[in-house]
Amino acid sequence: MTLNDILVVDGGIDTDASELDYYLAVQRAINNGLWSMPGRTGRALSDAMREGRCMLGQSAARDAYGRAVPARDEVEEGTVGSYGLVAQTMGDDWAAQMAAATRSH
């Protein structure tokens, strides 16, 4: 996770990021537990999952309001935040890339 990732997710910079690059940055933000950031960033993470473009992280987290955010293996397959919904919506290759998005970038 880099500062650039945060800026891309937050829309704070003009970027030429491809759709995939944008959602990889969002997935890294999810993996790093950026749920605690209120406003635009938190909404971007939630929207990406509701749209089936990103999945929950491998570890549970807390959002900006202290509510629990489950890990991806704690939700039913095919529901919001699951690998299955991303694969169904965006395809297996996309889902595999999201699942492999590392915490360290």
Backbone as JSON, one array per atom type, in Angstrom:
{
  "sequence": "MTLNDILVVDGGIDTDASELDYYLAVQRAINNGLWSMPGRTGRALSDAMREGRCMLGQSAARDAYGRAVPARDEVEEGTVGSYGLVAQTMGDDWAAQMAAATRSH",
  "N": [[0.85, -1.18, 0.0], [0.65, 2.11, -0.96], [1.21, 5.69, -0.69], [0.32, 6.77, -3.05], [-1.62, 4.86, -3.77], [-3.59, 5.42, -1.84], [-4.24, 8.05, -2.55], [-5.21, 7.64, -5.14], [-7.49, 6.06, -4.63], [-8.94, 7.84, -3.06], [-9.43, 9.81, -4.84], [-7.99, 12.1, -4.9], [-6.0, 12.92, -6.59], [-5.21, 13.65, -10.0], [-5.33, 11.05, -12.15], [-4.06, 8.61, -14.41], [-4.74, 6.03, -14.09], [-5.56, 2.73, -14.97], [-8.7, 0.95, -15.16], [-8.37, -1.55, -13.9], [-5.99, -1.06, -12.42], [-6.91, 0.94, -10.68], [-8.86, -0.49, -9.17], [-7.23, -2.45, -8.06], [-5.72, -0.85, -6.36], [-7.78, -0.05, -4.65], [-8.44, -2.57, -3.6], [-6.07, -3.18, -2.23], [-6.23, -1.17, -0.3], [-8.5, -2.05, 1.1], [-7.48, -4.5, 2.04], [-5.58, -3.52, 3.78], [-7.05, -2.49, 5.8], [-8.26, 0.08, 5.65], [-10.74, 0.88, 6.3], [-11.21, 2.41, 8.46], [-10.98, 5.01, 7.73], [-12.9, 7.82, 7.35], [-15.59, 9.1, 5.25], [-15.04, 9.8, 1.8], [-13.12, 7.81, 1.1], [-13.81, 5.47, 2.6], [-16.38, 5.09, 1.52], [-15.7, 4.55, -1.15], [-14.42, 2.08, -0.89], [-16.54, 0.47, 0.07], [-18.39, 0.77, -2.06], [-16.99, -0.45, -4.19], [-17.01, -3.09, -3.37], [-19.78, -3.65, -3.19], [-20.4, -3.43, -5.87], [-19.2, -5.67, -6.82], [-16.55, -5.7, -7.62], [-14.38, -5.73, -5.94], [-13.2, -7.55, -3.04], [-13.71, -8.53, 0.39], [-11.08, -8.14, 2.84], [-8.41, -10.36, 3.92], [-8.32, -10.4, 6.62], [-10.32, -9.57, 9.45], [-11.7, -6.32, 10.25], [-12.25, -2.95, 11.51], [-14.66, -0.41, 10.93], [-14.95, 3.19, 10.31], [-16.73, 3.87, 12.24], [-16.47, 2.09, 14.22], [-17.66, -0.35, 13.81], [-17.71, -3.86, 13.16], [-15.97, -5.31, 10.45], [-16.15, -8.02, 8.49], [-13.84, -10.73, 7.64], [-12.98, -11.99, 4.36], [-13.44, -14.75, 4.24], [-15.38, -15.09, 6.08], [-17.87, -14.48, 5.19], [-20.8, -15.48, 3.35], [-20.32, -17.39, 0.44], [-20.59, -15.87, -2.72], [-21.94, -13.66, -1.89], [-21.93, -10.09, -1.1], [-18.67, -8.92, -0.83], [-17.43, -11.34, -1.03], [-15.2, -13.72, -2.61], [-16.45, -15.18, -4.59], [-18.57, -13.53, -5.56], [-17.15, -11.51, -6.83], [-15.82, -13.0, -8.81], [-18.05, -13.9, -10.25], [-19.14, -11.48, -11.14], [-17.01, -10.04, -12.41], [-15.33, -11.89, -13.55], [-13.13, -14.78, -13.52], [-10.33, -14.29, -13.79], [-10.01, -11.59, -13.06], [-10.95, -11.71, -10.39], [-9.01, -13.4, -9.27], [-6.76, -11.75, -9.47], [-7.51, -9.68, -7.73], [-7.66, -11.12, -5.34], [-5.01, -11.73, -5.01], [-3.85, -9.31, -4.56], [-1.48, -7.59, -2.81], [-0.66, -6.74, 0.59], [1.56, -5.18, 0.95], [2.1, -3.39, -1.13]],
  "CA": [[0.0, 0.0, 0.0], [1.45, 3.32, -1.07], [0.47, 6.94, -0.64], [-0.35, 6.88, -4.34], [-2.84, 4.05, -3.68], [-4.57, 6.17, -1.05], [-4.68, 9.19, -3.35], [-6.02, 7.13, -6.25], [-8.79, 5.65, -4.08], [-9.63, 9.01, -2.55], [-9.71, 10.73, -5.93], [-7.31, 13.34, -4.59], [-5.06, 13.31, -7.64], [-5.6, 13.31, -11.37], [-4.55, 9.86, -12.45], [-4.36, 7.88, -15.63], [-4.81, 4.63, -13.7], [-6.56, 1.93, -15.67], [-9.74, 0.43, -14.27], [-7.77, -2.6, -13.08], [-5.07, -0.44, -11.46], [-7.72, 1.62, -9.67], [-9.46, -1.46, -8.25], [-6.15, -3.07, -7.29], [-5.43, 0.09, -5.27], [-8.9, -0.18, -3.71], [-8.31, -3.86, -2.91], [-4.98, -3.05, -1.25], [-6.77, -0.36, 0.8], [-9.35, -2.96, 1.87], [-6.59, -5.45, 2.72], [-4.86, -2.8, 4.83], [-7.98, -2.03, 6.83], [-8.53, 1.51, 5.59], [-12.15, 1.12, 6.66], [-11.25, 3.4, 9.53], [-10.98, 6.35, 7.15], [-14.28, 8.23, 7.05], [-15.83, 9.87, 4.04], [-14.92, 9.32, 0.43], [-12.34, 6.58, 1.02], [-14.65, 4.38, 3.08], [-17.44, 4.86, 0.53], [-15.09, 3.92, -2.33], [-14.21, 0.66, -0.58], [-17.86, -0.17, 0.11], [-18.97, 0.75, -3.4], [-16.28, -1.44, -4.99], [-17.47, -4.42, -2.97], [-21.18, -3.81, -3.61], [-20.4, -3.6, -7.33], [-18.59, -6.95, -7.15], [-15.24, -5.48, -8.21], [-13.39, -6.04, -4.9], [-13.68, -8.45, -1.99], [-13.21, -8.24, 1.73], [-9.7, -8.52, 3.09], [-8.19, -11.66, 4.54], [-8.47, -10.24, 8.06], [-11.41, -8.71, 9.89], [-11.27, -4.95, 10.57], [-13.28, -2.07, 12.06], [-14.87, 0.77, 10.1], [-14.76, 4.48, 10.96], [-17.7, 3.98, 13.33], [-16.19, 1.03, 15.18], [-18.38, -1.58, 13.46], [-16.88, -4.96, 12.66], [-15.97, -5.64, 9.03], [-15.64, -9.4, 8.49], [-12.87, -11.18, 6.64], [-13.69, -12.56, 3.19], [-13.87, -16.13, 4.48], [-16.45, -15.07, 7.08], [-19.15, -14.19, 4.54], [-21.28, -16.56, 2.49], [-19.82, -17.32, -0.94], [-21.55, -15.3, -3.65], [-22.51, -12.43, -1.34], [-21.05, -8.92, -1.13], [-17.41, -9.09, -0.13], [-16.87, -12.68, -1.24], [-14.47, -14.01, -3.85], [-17.42, -15.68, -5.57], [-19.3, -12.43, -6.21], [-16.21, -10.84, -7.74], [-15.64, -13.9, -9.96], [-19.3, -13.9, -11.01], [-19.35, -10.16, -11.73], [-15.9, -9.55, -13.22], [-14.6, -13.0, -14.16], [-12.16, -15.47, -12.67], [-9.0, -13.65, -13.84], [-10.1, -10.37, -12.24], [-11.06, -12.13, -8.99], [-7.7, -13.92, -8.86], [-5.87, -10.59, -9.28], [-7.92, -9.01, -6.49], [-7.29, -11.98, -4.21], [-3.56, -11.73, -4.89], [-3.36, -7.96, -4.26], [-0.74, -7.72, -1.57], [-0.72, -5.68, 1.59], [2.79, -4.38, 0.99], [2.23, -2.42, -2.23]],
  "C": [[0.89, 1.24, 0.0], [0.57, 4.54, -0.89], [-0.28, 7.15, -1.94], [-1.64, 6.07, -4.36], [-3.94, 4.82, -2.96], [-5.12, 7.33, -1.86], [-5.55, 8.75, -4.52], [-7.41, 6.77, -5.75], [-9.6, 6.88, -3.68], [-9.98, 10.01, -3.65], [-9.02, 12.07, -5.76], [-6.28, 13.77, -5.61], [-5.65, 12.94, -8.99], [-4.71, 12.15, -11.79], [-4.99, 9.25, -13.77], [-4.44, 6.39, -15.33], [-5.89, 3.92, -14.52], [-7.61, 1.47, -14.66], [-9.16, -0.64, -13.34], [-6.84, -2.0, -12.03], [-5.83, 0.25, -10.33], [-8.26, 0.6, -8.66], [-8.42, -2.28, -7.49], [-5.76, -2.17, -6.12], [-6.53, 0.03, -4.21], [-8.77, -1.48, -2.91], [-7.18, -3.81, -1.88], [-5.44, -2.21, -0.06], [-7.66, -1.21, 1.7], [-8.47, -3.91, 2.69], [-5.85, -4.81, 3.89], [-5.78, -2.2, 5.88], [-8.28, -0.55, 6.82], [-10.01, 1.84, 5.8], [-12.25, 2.21, 7.7], [-11.23, 4.84, 9.01], [-12.4, 6.74, 6.77], [-14.38, 8.88, 5.68], [-15.63, 9.11, 2.75], [-14.19, 7.98, 0.33], [-13.17, 5.38, 1.46], [-15.77, 4.05, 2.1], [-16.9, 4.18, -0.71], [-14.88, 2.43, -2.09], [-15.54, -0.09, -0.59], [-18.47, -0.29, -1.27], [-18.32, -0.32, -4.26], [-16.72, -2.86, -4.63], [-18.92, -4.65, -3.39], [-21.29, -4.05, -5.11], [-19.79, -4.93, -7.76], [-17.24, -6.82, -7.82], [-14.11, -5.81, -7.24], [-14.03, -6.92, -3.85], [-13.13, -7.99, -0.65], [-11.77, -8.68, 1.86], [-9.61, -9.89, 3.75], [-8.34, -11.61, 6.05], [-9.65, -9.33, 8.35], [-10.85, -7.34, 10.27], [-12.43, -4.23, 11.26], [-13.42, -0.87, 11.13], [-14.71, 2.04, 10.92], [-15.68, 4.66, 12.16], [-17.53, 2.88, 14.36], [-16.92, -0.28, 14.91], [-17.43, -2.61, 12.88], [-17.08, -5.13, 11.15], [-15.37, -7.04, 8.95], [-14.54, -9.63, 7.47], [-13.63, -11.86, 5.51], [-14.14, -13.99, 3.41], [-14.94, -16.23, 5.56], [-17.81, -14.72, 6.48], [-19.52, -15.35, 3.61], [-20.8, -16.33, 1.05], [-20.94, -16.82, -1.86], [-22.22, -14.04, -3.14], [-21.49, -11.31, -1.4], [-19.83, -9.18, -0.26], [-16.75, -10.43, -0.35], [-16.11, -12.77, -2.57], [-15.47, -14.38, -4.95], [-18.18, -14.58, -6.28], [-18.4, -11.71, -7.2], [-16.0, -11.7, -8.99], [-16.88, -13.91, -10.85], [-19.48, -12.58, -11.77], [-18.28, -9.79, -12.76], [-15.1, -10.65, -13.91], [-13.53, -13.55, -13.23], [-10.79, -14.79, -12.66], [-8.97, -12.41, -12.96], [-10.12, -10.75, -10.76], [-9.71, -12.64, -8.47], [-6.72, -12.76, -8.62], [-6.22, -9.83, -8.0], [-7.49, -9.82, -5.27], [-5.8, -11.94, -3.96], [-3.0, -10.34, -4.56], [-2.72, -7.96, -2.88], [-0.89, -6.51, -0.68], [0.46, -4.73, 1.48], [2.92, -3.35, -0.1], [1.62, -1.09, -1.86]]
}
